[in-house]
Amino acid sequence: MISFQDIDNSEPYLKFKDEYDKAVAKNQNIIEAICISSYSLENKIVDSRFVNLKTVNNKEFIFFSNYTSPKAIQFETHNQISAVIFWAETNVQIRMKAKIKKLSIFENKKYFESRSKEKNALAISSMQSKKIDSYDQVKINYQDAYENQDLSLCPQYWGGFSFEPYYFEFWEGNKNRLNKREVFEKLENHWDKYILQP
């Protein structure tokens, strides 16, 4: 589930929350999954992966990860991202474009302390996306962290990212591919709203 805190009252944010509520009512599975695409300046390639969207706090969309991971490095060198959510139960896709940044150490520590020991043991034990000899070693590292580490202590290499979209596209699938595409694009201090052809 996604937590909403003091959500911004502009139309695209309210529409996002409305679409989320409809998906919840339809029992959408893995509703917090969001695909984040980033650009690697080093390799000149685009990468995409799913993460768990944890919170929408006012205008910011927040998720957590390892700060040494490839995506985190890409965010540091090129802070432009795109994000996509698809809720199959309501046949709605939401595309976003944004700039991304790290959360504060205080916010990271506060959230880390609220998580389960099991999740924290994995965050502590895993050097995300680094090569390892075997999956058995992954499990050994996890068990060692679970039994021997302070699982309330947030490591420096783990934390949150937030992004504030300047572009939303709400895609609604319909019969005969008469799909509705409603866009909100931020221009200076207001949202420009328009429809795209299917």
C-alpha positions in Angstrom: 0.0 0.0 0.0 1.0 3.6 -0.6 0.9 6.1 2.3 -0.6 9.6 1.4 0.4 12.5 3.7 -0.9 16.0 3.2 -1.3 15.4 -0.5 -1.1 18.5 -2.7 -4.6 19.7 -3.8 -3.7 20.4 -7.4 -5.7 18.5 -10.0 -3.0 15.9 -11.0 -2.3 14.9 -7.5 -6.0 14.6 -6.6 -6.5 12.5 -9.7 -3.6 10.3 -8.8 -5.2 9.6 -5.4 -8.6 9.0 -7.0 -7.1 6.5 -9.4 -5.3 4.8 -6.5 -8.5 4.6 -4.5 -10.3 3.0 -7.4 -7.5 0.4 -7.8 -7.6 -0.4 -4.1 -11.3 -0.9 -4.3 -10.7 -3.4 -7.1 -8.1 -5.2 -5.0 -5.2 -4.4 -7.2 -2.2 -6.7 -6.4 1.2 -5.1 -5.7 -0.3 -1.7 -6.0 2.9 0.1 -4.9 5.0 -1.2 -7.8 6.4 1.7 -9.9 8.9 1.5 -12.8 11.7 4.0 -12.6 13.8 4.7 -15.6 17.2 6.5 -15.3 20.0 7.4 -17.6 23.7 6.3 -17.3 26.0 9.0 -18.4 28.9 6.5 -18.2 27.4 3.8 -20.5 25.0 6.1 -22.5 22.1 3.7 -21.8 18.7 3.9 -20.1 17.9 1.5 -17.3 14.5 0.6 -15.8 13.4 -1.3 -12.8 10.5 -1.6 -10.4 10.7 -0.3 -6.9 8.1 0.1 -4.1 6.5 3.5 -3.9 6.1 4.0 -0.2 4.7 7.5 0.2 3.3 10.5 -1.5 4.1 13.4 0.8 2.5 16.6 -0.4 4.1 16.8 -3.9 6.9 14.3 -3.4 6.9 10.6 -4.4 9.2 8.6 -2.1 10.9 5.2 -2.3 14.0 3.7 -0.7 17.0 1.9 -2.0 20.8 1.3 -1.7 22.8 4.5 -2.3 25.6 2.5 -4.0 23.3 0.7 -6.5 23.6 1.5 -10.2 20.3 3.5 -10.2 21.5 5.7 -7.3 24.8 6.4 -9.1 22.7 7.3 -12.3 20.5 9.6 -10.2 23.6 11.4 -9.0 25.0 12.1 -12.4 21.7 12.6 -14.3 18.8 13.5 -12.0 16.1 13.3 -14.8 13.9 10.2 -14.4 10.6 8.9 -15.8 8.2 6.7 -13.8 5.3 4.5 -14.8 2.6 2.8 -12.8 0.1 0.3 -14.3 -2.9 -0.9 -12.4 -4.4 -3.8 -14.3 -7.6 -4.1 -12.3 -8.7 -0.7 -13.5 -6.7 -0.7 -16.7 -5.0 2.6 -15.9 -1.4 3.6 -16.6 0.2 6.7 -15.0 3.3 8.2 -16.6 5.4 10.8 -14.8 8.5 12.9 -15.5 10.5 14.4 -12.7 13.9 15.4 -11.1 15.0 13.1 -8.3 17.0 13.8 -5.1 18.0 12.0 -1.9 16.0 12.3 1.3 17.7 13.7 4.4 19.6 11.4 6.9 17.0 12.2 9.5 14.2 11.0 7.2 16.2 7.9 6.4 16.8 7.0 10.0 13.2 7.6 11.0 11.8 5.3 8.3 14.5 2.6 8.8 13.5 2.4 12.5 9.9 1.8 11.5 10.7 -1.2 9.3 10.7 -4.9 10.2 13.9 -6.6 11.4 13.8 -8.9 8.3 13.7 -6.0 5.8 16.5 -4.1 7.7 18.7 -7.2 7.8 18.5 -7.5 4.0 19.2 -3.7 3.6 22.3 -4.1 5.8 23.6 -7.3 4.3 23.1 -6.7 0.6 25.5 -4.6 -1.5 22.7 -4.2 -4.1 23.5 -5.3 -7.6 27.1 -6.2 -6.8 28.3 -9.6 -8.1 28.4 -12.5 -5.5 29.5 -16.1 -5.7 26.1 -17.7 -5.2 22.6 -17.2 -3.9 23.6 -19.3 -0.9 26.0 -16.6 0.0 23.2 -14.1 -0.1 21.3 -16.1 2.4 24.4 -16.5 4.6 25.0 -12.8 4.6 21.4 -12.1 5.4 21.4 -14.5 8.4 24.6 -13.1 9.7 23.2 -9.6 9.6 20.0 -10.7 11.2 21.8 -12.4 14.1 24.7 -10.0 14.7 23.9 -6.5 13.5 21.9 -3.7 15.2 18.9 -3.8 13.0 17.6 -0.4 14.1 20.7 1.4 12.8 20.3 2.7 9.3 23.5 2.2 7.2 25.0 5.2 5.4 24.6 3.4 2.1 20.8 3.0 2.4 18.1 5.6 2.2 15.3 7.3 0.4 14.8 9.2 -2.9 12.0 11.6 -3.7 10.8 13.1 -6.9 8.3 15.8 -7.7 6.7 15.3 -11.1 6.3 18.1 -13.6 4.5 15.9 -16.0 1.6 13.4 -15.5 -0.1 11.4 -18.1 -3.2 9.4 -17.1 -3.9 6.6 -19.6 -7.2 4.8 -19.4 -7.7 1.7 -21.6 -11.0 1.4 -23.4 -12.7 -0.9 -25.9 -11.5 -0.8 -29.5 -8.4 1.0 -28.2 -10.3 4.3 -27.8 -7.9 5.0 -24.9 -8.2 8.2 -23.0 -4.9 10.1 -22.4 -5.1 13.0 -20.1 -2.0 15.1 -19.5 -1.0 17.6 -16.8 2.2 19.5 -17.5 3.6 22.1 -15.1 4.5 25.4 -16.8 6.0 27.8 -14.3 3.5 27.9 -11.5 0.4 26.3 -13.1 -0.6 23.0 -14.6 -1.5 22.9 -18.3 -4.1 20.3 -19.0 -4.7 18.7 -22.4 -5.7 15.4 -24.2 -3.5 13.3 -26.4 -4.8 11.1 -29.2 -4.7 7.4 -28.6 
